[in-house]
Amino acid sequence: MRLPVIPTIIVAGAVAVMIALGIWQLGRMGEKEALIARAEQSLSMTETVDYPRDPAMVEELLYRRTSIACASVSGATTVAGTSTTGEKGVAQRVSCALDDGTSVTVDIGYSRDPQPVEWSGGEVSGTIAPGGRVVAEEGLAGLQPLARPDPRSLPNNHLAYAGQWFFFALTALVIYFLALRRRSTRTRGD
């Protein structure tokens, strides 16, 4: 039986890409484990750090305590949030402009009411969370405090993604083998 050249090249290329993606996901799994370990170590550090003005430094300081002076406030909104007692509701979120013009997203507190609250700004002590936002330690504007960001809640599902890519590659090979087998029996029957 002669293999069809173009379909074989296409399937081989697709399988190679899927295997490469699976290997890449395995590498990402190690990177995420290192990020989580570094973040968990940050939780135990008690000293306050300056909020990073360089976005590249934010990841280095994730889950560290910081303090900022919110000179002006805009863009009040709400997102899903959890209180320190574990209740589900909304996190009241604002965009703070610092004295140097840096804009920082700040989660100022927890409420059950999805209506954004008014807050005029001021001193905020909290934790640097993913995305560079600051989660206030104490509830501001009369709100309850939010649960402190926890790196253990970061998903590390890269092993599952790698398994999916390897499964897709195997599935493509099985389907191609079955198609070749059917083609071969059809050719013999003619």
N, C-alpha and C positions, 0 to 999 in steps of 0.2 A: 504494500500500500504506500502510495506517495502522499506526503503531507502537502497540503496547500500552503504555498509560501507566504502570501500576504496575510491570511488569517492567523497563521502560526506566529508570524512576526508581531502582529497586533496583540495577540493573547500573551505572548512571551513578554512584550513590553509592559502590558498592563499588570501582569503578575510581578514583574521586577519592581514596578512603581509601588505596588501594594506591599511588597516585602520591605522595600526601603522605608515606606511610611510606618510600618510596624516597628522597624529598628529605630527610627527617629522617635517614635512614641516611648520606646524603652529608655532612650537617652533623656527624654523630657521627664520621665518618671524620676530619674536620679536627680535632675535639676530641681524638681518640685520638692523632693525629700530634703534636699539641702536647704531650700528656701524655708520650709516649715521648721527644720531644726534651728536655723538661724533666728527665725521669728520667735520660736519658743524660748530661746535663750534671751531674746530681747525682753520678754515678759518679766523675767527675774531681775532685770536691771532697774534700779530705782531712780537713778539720777535723770534729771530733765535735760533734754537736748533742744537746741535751737531748731525751729522748723526749717527744713531745707528749702532754700530758694532755687536750687538747681533740681529740676525734675528727675535727673538721673540719680540723685542721692536719696530720693524718697524710698526706693526699695531697700537701700542699706539701713534705713532708720525705721522700717515698718515695726509696729507694735511697741515703739519706744514712747515714753511720756514726753510731752512737749507743752509749751505755753505760748499763746499768741495774743496779741492785742488787736481785736477786730475794730478797726477804725470806722468802717461803714458796712452796712448790711444791704444785700439785695437778693432777689430770686428766692424767696421763701417757698418751700415746697415740702411735700411729705413722701416718704418711701416706706416700705415694710420695715418694721423694727421690732426689737425685743427689749423689754425692760430688764433691770437687774434681777427682778424676781421671776423672770422667765415668761412673763405675759407677752402675748403677741398683739401688736398694734401698729403704730406708725412712729417712725423717727422723723422729727421735725428737722429739716435741713435748710441751711442758708448758705449763701455765698458771701464770704467776708473779704473785704479789701484791707490789707495791712497798710501800715504807714508808707512802706516803700512801693506800694502799688501791686504787690503780689496778691493774687486771688486764691483763697483757700476755701474749700467746701467744708462746712462744719455741721455735724449732727449735734444739735443743741439739747435734745432731750426726747423723751418718750411720751406719747399720749394715745388715748383710744380714739380721739377726735381727729379725723383726717383733714380738718380745716387748718391751713398753715397759721402759725401764731405770729404775733408782732414781737420783734426783739430789736433793740437799737444798737447792739454791739457791746463791746467791752472786753475784759480779760477772759480768756478761755484756757483752762488746763484740761488736757485730755491725752488721748492715745492716737498716734499716727496709724491710720488704717489703710488697707489697699486702696489704690487710686489717689493716695495723698490726702484724703480727707482726714479731719480731726474729729474724733468722737469725744465729746465733753464728758469729763468724769462726773460732774454734778449736773443735774438738770438745770437749765437756764430758763428764763422767761416763765417761771412757775411750773415747769415741766418736771416729770420724774426722770431719774437718771436712766440712761441706756445701758444695756449689757456691754461690758468691755469687749472689744474685738478679740477673737480667739483664733490663732493660727491653726488650731486643730480642726477648725471648721472649713479650712481650705480643702477643696476636693483634690485628690490625687488619684484620678481614675485613668492614668496613662497606661497602666498594665491592661486594663479592659480594652482601651482603644487599640493597643498593639495586638491583642488577641483578635479583635475584630478584623484588623487589616490582614493578619495571617489567615484567618478563616475565609475572608473574601478571596485571597489569592488561591487557597486550596479549592474553594468553590468554583472559581474560574477554570482551574485546571481540570476538575472533575467534569464540568459541563463541556469543556472543549474535548476531553477524551470521549465522552458519550456521543458528542456530535460527530467526531471522527469515526467512531465505531458504527454509528447508524449510517453514515455516508459509505463506509466500507461494505456493510451488508447490502445496501441498496445497489452499490456498484456490482457486487458479485451476483445479485439477483437478475441483473440485466443481461 
